[in-house]
Amino acid sequence: MSRSTRFLSGVGVGYLNQAVVMLLGLWLTPLYLRHAGAHDYGLWLSGMQLVGYLLLLDTGITMLLPREVAFALGRSGGRTDTGEIARLLGQLGRIVLWQTPLVGLAALILWTLLPPHWSALKSPLAVVFAVFTALYPLRLLNASLFGLQEMAFQGWLQISSWIVNAAVSVAGLLAGWGLLALTAGWLAGHLVTSLGCLWRVASRYPHLIPRSLPELPRTDLKRFLSQGLWISVAQVAQLFLAGTDLLIIGGVLGPEAAVAYSCTAKLVSVLSNQPQILMQSAAPAMCELRAAGETARLRAATSGLALAMMSLAGLVACVVLAGNELFVRIWVGPGNFGGRLLESLLGAAMMFRLWNVVHVYTLFCHGMERRVSVTTLMDGAVTVASMYLFTRWVGLAGGPLGSLAGVCLVSLPRNARLLARVTGVPYRANFTGLGAWLWRFALCAAGAWLAHSWAAGSHPLAQAALAAAVCAVYAALLAPLFLKGPLAAYTVPRVNAVWARLTGRPPIPYAS
């Protein structure tokens, strides 16, 4: 199976996984609140946040492994039986086994420090912490499968895990188990993921499982820990970028303002995950190309991914500009809509942040995690400070204005200069075709804004139809860009195959 086929399969299953997660979330949340109660369900959500903090103790090793596996694939011409990946898994396995007792100790400390009013969560969280610690080393297998570009399998496995989790939780809640039902659901889903990865590696890549753990020279240990530590720094920095806007707005303007901000930003936050799936799924293949020395193909892949990602981001922005107010009004009522200015600035901040994501993933594939982490930390500091000041000056709009200040003043300029340096070509040469996309997006974004203003106050169905029309025009304008230039190598063969299957006629001679 070619790299592009693996990538497209992974992206398709990834979007299906996102759809399943959203639908299950919409269905399960009211059920959980009804059968577990708001108090116990709130305790459960808070307790699961503690598990997320335990993940920071791996010092970035499981984030580093996919890239290292992809590098090994590139050096070996795509072969997995050279022994390099097995040695890599064994060496990193030593580090993870050293970390496991520390994870268990940290979990025990967190458990003993639970506040008294969390007493109902003590028993469920003890089970969660114990299972998480016991299965902690198996996280390496999940990371290695990602580096082997098994994204389609991982997507189906994640879907299965969500479904099993939901089924067990619902059955337990209906049986009156309360928090233990949610614990049983989490346990079942976690076992599906961990054991599924173990089965996949053992059945398809048995030669990657080392018979014994190889020696870990001090130089390799220092390199792994140094690179992984910088990845951890980037993860911590990301908390500044993604987890402070509501805190600042709630602290400065009050909780009611935080609710309006959160509701107005909900559609942006949910839909902005979709473009990122493209870069996440393509990262291992890009690392493989880089390790194989195929710089021309890597540059073409980067251009194609950037165009595809920003095209999808532009569609999200058009949806937000044309239909976000209608969505908020139907979902939680018009009183929780923060206004057109806030909506527009949220869309702009999303576009610039996603453009920076293209740089971050590309630089990570070139081994620039230290520089990226330092830049992200600086961006986070500027974002938090700017967000606080702007919120005091202009209100709700200060949230996205602070984000725009951080990404435009820090991340994009620094990452752009670094990308031009590591690739050895002018900056624009890394991204072809974006100029043709930009004017199309600007035209449709302006149309979405005007269409919403014109349809304001009309029937909701009329507003929804107008928003759909704007998105259809955007898709029609972008269609030619997907059949020529950097994306043609991926789209034209598949369009031709579908055309020949449907009509029985020769392929359409699209220009590439």
C-alpha positions as CSV (number, residue, x, y, z in Angstrom):
1,M,0.0,0.0,0.0
2,S,1.4,3.4,-1.0
3,R,2.0,6.2,1.4
4,S,-0.7,8.3,-0.2
5,T,-3.2,5.5,0.0
6,R,-2.4,4.9,3.7
7,F,-2.7,8.6,4.3
8,L,-6.1,9.0,2.6
9,S,-7.4,5.9,4.4
10,G,-6.3,7.2,7.7
11,V,-7.9,10.6,7.0
12,G,-11.2,9.1,6.0
13,V,-11.4,6.9,9.1
14,G,-10.2,9.9,11.2
15,Y,-13.1,12.0,10.0
16,L,-15.5,9.1,10.7
17,N,-14.0,8.8,14.2
18,Q,-14.6,12.5,14.8
19,A,-18.2,12.1,13.7
20,V,-18.8,9.1,16.0
21,V,-17.3,11.1,18.9
22,M,-19.5,14.1,18.3
23,L,-22.7,12.1,17.9
24,L,-22.0,10.0,20.9
25,G,-21.1,13.1,22.9
26,L,-24.4,14.8,21.9
27,W,-26.4,11.7,22.9
28,L,-24.5,10.5,26.0
29,T,-24.1,13.8,27.9
30,P,-27.9,14.3,28.7
31,L,-28.1,10.6,29.6
32,Y,-25.1,10.8,31.9
33,L,-26.6,13.9,33.6
34,R,-30.0,12.2,34.0
35,H,-28.7,8.9,35.4
36,A,-25.5,9.8,37.2
37,G,-26.5,13.3,38.2
38,A,-24.7,16.6,37.6
39,H,-22.7,16.4,40.8
40,D,-21.2,12.9,40.1
41,Y,-20.8,13.5,36.4
42,G,-18.9,16.7,37.2
43,L,-16.7,14.8,39.6
44,W,-16.0,12.2,36.9
45,L,-15.0,14.9,34.3
46,S,-12.7,16.5,36.8
47,G,-11.1,13.2,37.7
48,M,-10.4,12.4,34.1
49,Q,-8.4,15.7,33.9
50,L,-6.0,14.2,36.4
51,V,-5.3,11.3,34.0
52,G,-4.3,13.9,31.4
53,Y,-1.8,15.4,33.7
54,L,-0.2,11.9,34.3
55,L,0.4,11.7,30.6
56,L,2.9,14.6,30.9
57,L,5.2,12.3,32.9
58,D,6.3,10.4,29.7
59,T,8.6,13.4,28.8
60,G,7.4,13.3,25.2
61,I,8.7,9.8,24.5
62,T,5.4,8.6,23.0
63,M,5.2,11.7,20.8
64,L,8.8,11.3,19.7
65,L,8.5,7.6,18.7
66,P,6.3,8.0,15.6
67,R,8.8,10.3,14.0
68,E,11.7,8.1,14.9
69,V,9.9,5.0,13.4
70,A,9.1,7.0,10.3
71,F,12.8,8.1,10.0
72,A,13.8,4.4,10.3
73,L,11.4,3.5,7.5
74,G,12.8,6.2,5.3
75,R,16.4,5.0,5.8
76,S,15.5,1.4,5.1
77,G,13.4,2.0,2.0
78,G,10.1,1.2,3.8
79,R,11.3,-2.1,5.3
80,T,10.4,-3.0,8.9
81,D,12.6,-6.1,9.3
82,T,16.0,-4.5,9.4
83,G,16.1,-4.6,13.2
84,E,16.4,-0.8,13.5
85,I,12.7,-0.3,14.6
86,A,12.8,-3.3,17.0
87,R,16.0,-1.8,18.6
88,L,14.3,1.6,18.8
89,L,11.2,0.1,20.5
90,G,13.4,-1.8,22.9
91,Q,15.5,1.3,23.9
92,L,12.5,3.5,24.4
93,G,10.8,0.6,26.1
94,R,13.5,0.8,28.8
95,I,12.7,4.5,29.4
96,V,9.0,3.8,29.6
97,L,9.5,1.0,32.1
98,W,11.6,3.3,34.2
99,Q,8.8,5.9,34.0
100,T,6.0,3.5,35.0
101,P,6.8,3.4,38.7
102,L,7.0,7.2,38.7
103,V,3.6,7.3,37.1
104,G,2.2,4.9,39.7
105,L,3.7,7.0,42.5
106,A,2.3,10.2,41.0
107,A,-1.1,8.6,40.7
108,L,-1.0,7.5,44.3
109,I,-0.1,11.0,45.5
110,L,-2.9,12.5,43.4
111,W,-5.3,10.0,44.9
112,T,-4.3,10.7,48.5
113,L,-4.6,14.4,47.9
114,L,-8.2,14.3,46.6
115,P,-10.3,16.8,48.5
116,P,-12.9,15.4,51.0
117,H,-15.9,16.4,48.9
118,W,-14.5,14.1,46.2
119,S,-15.0,11.1,48.4
120,A,-17.5,9.5,46.0
121,L,-14.7,9.5,43.3
122,K,-12.1,7.7,45.4
123,S,-12.9,4.1,44.6
124,P,-13.6,4.7,40.8
125,L,-10.4,6.8,40.5
126,A,-8.4,4.1,42.3
127,V,-9.4,1.6,39.6
128,V,-8.7,4.1,36.8
129,F,-5.2,5.0,38.2
130,A,-4.3,1.3,38.7
131,V,-5.3,0.2,35.2
132,F,-3.7,3.2,33.6
133,T,-0.4,2.5,35.4
134,A,-0.5,-1.2,34.6
135,L,-1.1,-0.6,30.9
136,Y,1.1,2.4,30.6
137,P,4.0,0.7,28.7
138,L,1.6,-0.5,26.0
139,R,1.2,3.2,24.9
140,L,4.5,2.6,23.0
141,L,2.7,0.2,20.7
142,N,0.1,2.7,19.8
143,A,2.7,5.3,19.0
144,S,4.8,2.8,16.9
145,L,1.7,1.9,14.8
146,F,1.2,5.6,14.1
147,G,4.8,5.9,12.9
148,L,4.2,2.8,10.7
149,Q,1.2,4.8,9.2
150,E,-1.4,2.4,10.4
151,M,-3.8,5.3,10.9
152,A,-6.8,3.5,9.4
153,F,-6.5,0.6,11.8
154,Q,-6.0,3.0,14.7
155,G,-9.1,5.0,13.6
156,W,-11.3,1.9,13.5
157,L,-9.8,0.8,16.9
158,Q,-10.7,4.2,18.4
159,I,-14.2,4.0,17.1
160,S,-14.6,0.5,18.6
161,S,-13.2,1.8,21.9
162,W,-15.7,4.7,22.0
163,I,-18.6,2.4,21.2
164,V,-17.6,-0.2,23.8
165,N,-17.1,2.5,26.4
166,A,-20.5,4.0,25.6
167,A,-22.3,0.6,25.7
168,V,-20.8,-0.5,29.0
169,S,-21.4,2.9,30.6
170,V,-25.0,3.1,29.5
171,A,-25.7,-0.5,30.6
172,G,-24.1,0.2,34.0
173,L,-26.0,3.5,34.5
174,L,-29.3,1.8,33.6
175,A,-28.5,-0.9,36.2
176,G,-28.0,1.9,38.8
177,W,-24.2,1.6,39.2
178,G,-23.6,5.4,39.2
179,L,-19.9,6.4,39.0
180,L,-18.9,2.7,38.8
181,A,-20.7,2.5,35.5
182,L,-18.6,5.3,34.0
183,T,-15.5,3.6,35.5
184,A,-16.4,0.3,33.9
185,G,-17.0,2.0,30.5
186,W,-13.6,3.7,30.6
187,L,-11.9,0.5,31.6
188,A,-13.5,-1.4,28.8
189,G,-12.6,1.2,26.2
190,H,-9.0,1.5,27.5
191,L,-8.6,-2.3,27.3
192,V,-9.9,-2.3,23.7
193,T,-7.3,0.3,22.6
194,S,-4.3,-1.2,24.5
195,L,-5.0,-4.9,23.7
196,G,-6.0,-4.0,20.1
197,C,-2.6,-2.4,19.5
198,L,-0.8,-5.3,21.1
199,W,-2.7,-7.7,18.8
200,R,-1.9,-5.7,15.7
201,V,1.8,-5.5,16.4
202,A,2.1,-9.2,17.4
203,S,0.1,-10.4,14.4
204,R,1.5,-8.1,11.6
205,Y,4.9,-7.0,13.0
206,P,6.1,-9.8,15.3
207,H,9.7,-9.0,14.3
208,L,9.3,-5.6,16.0
209,I,8.8,-7.0,19.4
210,P,12.3,-7.4,21.0
211,R,13.1,-10.7,22.7
212,S,15.0,-8.7,25.3
213,L,15.6,-5.1,26.0
214,P,18.7,-3.9,24.2
215,E,21.4,-1.7,25.8
216,L,20.6,2.0,26.0
217,P,23.9,3.9,25.6
218,R,24.2,7.1,27.5
219,T,24.4,9.2,24.3
220,D,21.1,7.7,23.0
221,L,19.4,8.1,26.4
222,K,20.5,11.8,26.5
223,R,19.3,12.3,22.9
224,F,15.9,10.7,23.5
225,L,15.3,12.5,26.8
226,S,16.4,15.9,25.3
227,Q,14.2,15.6,22.3
228,G,11.3,14.3,24.2
229,L,11.6,17.0,26.9
230,W,11.3,19.7,24.3
231,I,8.1,18.0,23.0
232,S,6.8,18.0,26.6
233,V,7.6,21.7,26.8
234,A,5.5,22.3,23.7
235,Q,2.7,20.4,25.3
236,V,2.8,22.5,28.4
237,A,3.0,25.7,26.2
238,Q,-0.1,24.5,24.4
239,L,-2.0,24.8,27.7
240,F,-1.3,28.6,27.6
241,L,-2.7,28.8,24.0
242,A,-5.8,26.6,24.4
243,G,-6.7,26.7,28.1
244,T,-6.5,30.3,29.3
245,D,-9.1,32.3,27.3
246,L,-12.0,31.2,29.4
247,L,-10.1,31.7,32.7
248,I,-9.1,35.2,31.7
249,I,-12.5,36.2,30.4
250,G,-14.3,34.7,33.4
251,G,-11.9,36.4,35.8
252,V,-12.1,39.8,34.1
253,L,-15.7,39.9,32.8
254,G,-17.5,37.4,35.0
255,P,-18.9,33.9,34.5
256,E,-21.8,35.0,32.4
257,A,-19.4,36.5,29.8
258,A,-17.4,33.3,29.9
259,V,-20.5,31.3,29.0
260,A,-21.3,33.6,26.1
261,Y,-17.8,33.4,24.8
262,S,-17.7,29.6,25.1
263,C,-21.0,29.2,23.3
264,T,-20.0,31.6,20.5
265,A,-16.6,29.7,20.1
266,K,-18.1,26.2,20.3
267,L,-18.6,25.7,16.5
268,V,-15.1,27.1,15.8
269,S,-13.4,24.9,18.3
270,V,-15.2,21.7,17.1
271,L,-14.8,22.3,13.4
272,S,-11.2,23.6,13.6
273,N,-10.1,20.1,14.6
274,Q,-11.0,18.7,11.1
275,P,-8.2,20.4,9.1
276,Q,-5.6,19.4,11.7
277,I,-6.4,15.7,11.0
278,L,-4.7,16.1,7.6
279,M,-1.4,17.2,9.0
280,Q,-1.5,14.7,11.9
281,S,-2.2,11.8,9.5
282,A,0.5,12.9,7.1
283,A,3.3,13.6,9.6
284,P,4.8,10.0,9.6
285,A,4.9,9.9,5.8
286,M,6.6,13.3,5.7
287,C,9.2,12.1,8.2
288,E,9.8,9.0,6.1
289,L,10.3,11.2,2.9
290,R,12.7,13.4,4.8
291,A,14.8,10.5,6.1
292,A,14.9,9.0,2.6
293,G,16.3,12.2,1.3
294,E,13.4,12.8,-1.1
295,T,13.4,16.6,-0.7
296,A,11.5,17.3,-3.9
297,R,8.7,15.0,-3.0
298,L,8.6,16.3,0.6
299,R,8.3,19.9,-0.7
300,A,5.5,18.8,-3.1
301,A,3.7,17.0,-0.3
302,T,4.1,19.9,2.1
303,S,2.6,22.3,-0.6
304,G,-0.3,19.9,-1.2
305,L,-1.1,19.4,2.4
306,A,-0.9,23.2,3.1
307,L,-3.3,23.8,0.3
308,A,-5.7,21.1,1.4
309,M,-5.6,22.1,5.0
310,M,-6.2,25.8,4.4
311,S,-8.9,25.0,1.9
312,L,-10.7,23.1,4.6
313,A,-10.0,25.8,7.2
314,G,-11.5,28.3,4.8
315,L,-14.7,26.2,4.5
316,V,-14.9,26.2,8.3
317,A,-14.5,30.0,8.4
318,C,-17.3,30.4,5.8
319,V,-19.6,28.1,7.8
320,V,-18.8,30.2,11.0
321,L,-19.4,33.6,9.3
322,A,-22.6,32.4,7.6
323,G,-24.2,30.2,10.2
324,N,-22.7,30.4,13.7
325,E,-25.2,32.9,15.1
326,L,-28.0,30.6,13.9
327,F,-26.3,27.6,15.5
328,V,-25.8,29.4,18.9
329,R,-29.4,30.7,18.9
330,I,-30.9,27.2,18.2
331,W,-28.5,25.4,20.6
332,V,-28.5,27.6,23.7
333,G,-30.6,30.7,22.9
334,P,-29.8,34.1,21.4
335,G,-28.7,35.5,24.8
336,N,-25.5,33.4,24.7
337,F,-24.3,34.8,21.3
338,G,-21.3,37.1,21.8
339,G,-21.7,39.2,18.6
340,R,-20.5,39.3,15.0
341,L,-17.2,41.0,15.9
342,L,-16.3,38.2,18.3
343,E,-17.4,35.6,15.8
344,S,-15.3,37.1,13.0
345,L,-12.2,37.4,15.2
346,L,-12.6,33.8,16.3
347,G,-12.6,32.7,12.7
348,A,-9.6,34.9,11.9
349,A,-7.6,33.5,14.9
350,M,-8.5,30.0,13.8
351,M,-7.2,30.6,10.3
352,F,-3.8,32.0,11.5
353,R,-3.4,29.3,14.1
354,L,-4.1,26.6,11.5
355,W,-1.6,28.2,9.1
356,N,1.0,28.0,11.9
357,V,0.1,24.3,12.5
358,V,1.4,23.7,8.9
359,H,4.7,25.2,9.9
360,V,4.9,23.3,13.2
361,Y,4.4,19.9,11.7
362,T,6.8,20.5,8.9
363,L,9.5,21.7,11.2
364,F,8.9,18.8,13.5
365,C,9.5,16.5,10.6
366,H,12.8,18.2,10.1
367,G,13.8,17.6,13.7
368,M,13.3,21.2,14.9
369,E,11.3,20.4,18.1
370,R,13.5,22.5,20.3
371,R,13.1,25.7,18.3
372,V,9.4,25.0,17.9
373,S,8.9,24.5,21.6
374,V,10.7,27.7,22.5
375,T,8.7,29.6,20.0
376,T,5.4,28.1,21.3
377,L,6.4,29.1,24.8
378,M,7.0,32.7,23.7
379,D,3.8,32.7,21.8
380,G,1.9,31.5,24.9
381,A,3.4,34.2,27.0
382,V,2.5,36.9,24.5
383,T,-1.0,35.4,24.0
384,V,-1.8,35.3,27.7
385,A,-0.6,38.9,28.4
386,S,-2.3,40.3,25.3
387,M,-5.5,38.5,26.0
388,Y,-5.7,39.9,29.5
389,L,-5.0,43.5,28.3
390,F,-7.4,43.3,25.3
391,T,-10.1,41.8,27.4
392,R,-9.9,44.6,29.9
393,W,-10.0,47.1,27.0
394,V,-12.5,45.7,24.5
395,G,-14.4,42.9,26.3
396,L,-15.1,39.5,24.8
397,A,-13.2,40.3,21.6
398,G,-10.0,40.4,23.7
399,G,-9.8,36.6,23.6
400,P,-9.2,36.1,19.9
401,L,-7.3,39.4,19.7
402,G,-4.8,38.0,22.2
403,S,-4.5,34.8,20.2
404,L,-3.9,36.8,17.0
405,A,-1.3,38.9,18.7
406,G,0.7,35.8,19.8
407,V,0.6,33.9,16.5
408,C,1.2,37.0,14.3
409,L,3.9,38.6,16.4
410,V,5.8,35.5,17.5
411,S,5.0,32.1,16.0
412,L,4.5,32.8,12.3
413,P,7.5,35.1,11.8
414,R,9.9,32.9,13.7
415,N,8.6,29.6,12.2
416,A,8.6,31.1,8.7
417,R,12.3,32.1,8.9
418,L,13.2,28.8,10.3
419,L,11.4,26.9,7.6
420,A,13.1,28.8,4.8
421,R,16.5,28.0,6.5
422,V,16.0,24.3,7.0
423,T,14.6,23.7,3.6
424,G,17.2,25.8,1.8
425,V,14.6,27.4,-0.5
426,P,12.7,30.7,-0.4
427,Y,9.7,30.7,1.9
428,R,7.1,30.9,-0.9
429,A,8.7,28.0,-2.7
430,N,7.5,25.7,0.1
431,F,3.9,26.6,-0.5
432,T,2.7,26.7,-4.1
433,G,-0.9,27.3,-5.1
434,L,-1.9,29.2,-2.0
435,G,-2.3,32.5,-3.8
436,A,-5.0,31.1,-6.0
437,W,-6.7,29.8,-2.9
438,L,-6.5,33.1,-1.0
439,W,-8.5,35.2,-3.4
440,R,-11.2,32.6,-3.6
441,F,-11.4,32.4,0.2
442,A,-11.5,36.1,0.6
443,L,-14.3,36.4,-1.9
444,C,-16.4,33.7,-0.3
445,A,-15.7,35.0,3.3
446,A,-17.0,38.4,2.3
447,G,-20.0,36.8,0.7
448,A,-20.7,34.8,3.8
449,W,-20.6,38.0,5.9
450,L,-22.9,39.9,3.6
451,A,-25.2,36.9,3.2
452,H,-25.6,36.6,6.9
453,S,-26.2,40.4,7.3
454,W,-28.8,40.3,4.5
455,A,-30.6,37.2,5.9
456,A,-30.6,38.4,9.6
457,G,-34.1,38.1,11.1
458,S,-35.4,35.8,8.3
459,H,-36.6,32.3,8.9
460,P,-34.0,29.9,10.2
461,L,-34.4,27.6,7.2
462,A,-33.7,30.5,4.9
463,Q,-30.6,31.4,6.8
464,A,-29.4,27.8,6.8
465,A,-30.0,27.5,3.0
466,L,-28.1,30.7,2.4
467,A,-25.1,29.4,4.5
468,A,-25.2,26.2,2.5
469,A,-25.2,28.1,-0.7
470,V,-22.1,30.1,0.3
471,C,-20.3,26.9,1.2
472,A,-21.3,25.3,-2.2
473,V,-20.0,28.3,-4.1
474,Y,-16.7,28.0,-2.1
475,A,-16.4,24.3,-2.9
476,A,-17.1,25.0,-6.6
477,L,-14.5,27.7,-6.8
478,L,-11.9,25.5,-5.2
479,A,-12.5,22.4,-7.3
480,P,-10.0,23.4,-10.0
481,L,-7.2,23.8,-7.5
482,F,-7.7,20.2,-6.4
483,L,-7.2,18.9,-10.0
484,K,-3.9,20.7,-10.8
485,G,-0.8,21.9,-9.0
486,P,0.5,20.2,-5.8
487,L,-2.7,18.2,-5.1
488,A,-3.1,16.8,-8.6
489,A,-0.9,13.8,-7.9
490,Y,-3.3,12.7,-5.1
491,T,-6.7,13.7,-6.5
492,V,-6.5,13.2,-10.3
493,P,-5.9,9.4,-10.3
494,R,-8.8,8.9,-7.9
495,V,-11.1,11.1,-9.8
496,N,-10.3,9.3,-13.0
497,A,-10.8,5.9,-11.3
498,V,-14.3,7.0,-10.1
499,W,-15.1,8.5,-13.5
500,A,-14.1,5.4,-15.4
501,R,-16.0,3.1,-13.0
502,L,-19.2,5.2,-13.3
503,T,-19.2,5.9,-17.0
504,G,-16.9,3.3,-18.6
505,R,-15.3,6.0,-20.5
506,P,-11.6,7.0,-20.7
507,P,-10.2,9.2,-18.0
508,I,-10.7,12.9,-18.2
509,P,-7.4,14.6,-19.2
510,Y,-6.9,17.0,-16.2
511,A,-3.8,19.0,-16.2
512,S,-1.3,18.3,-13.4
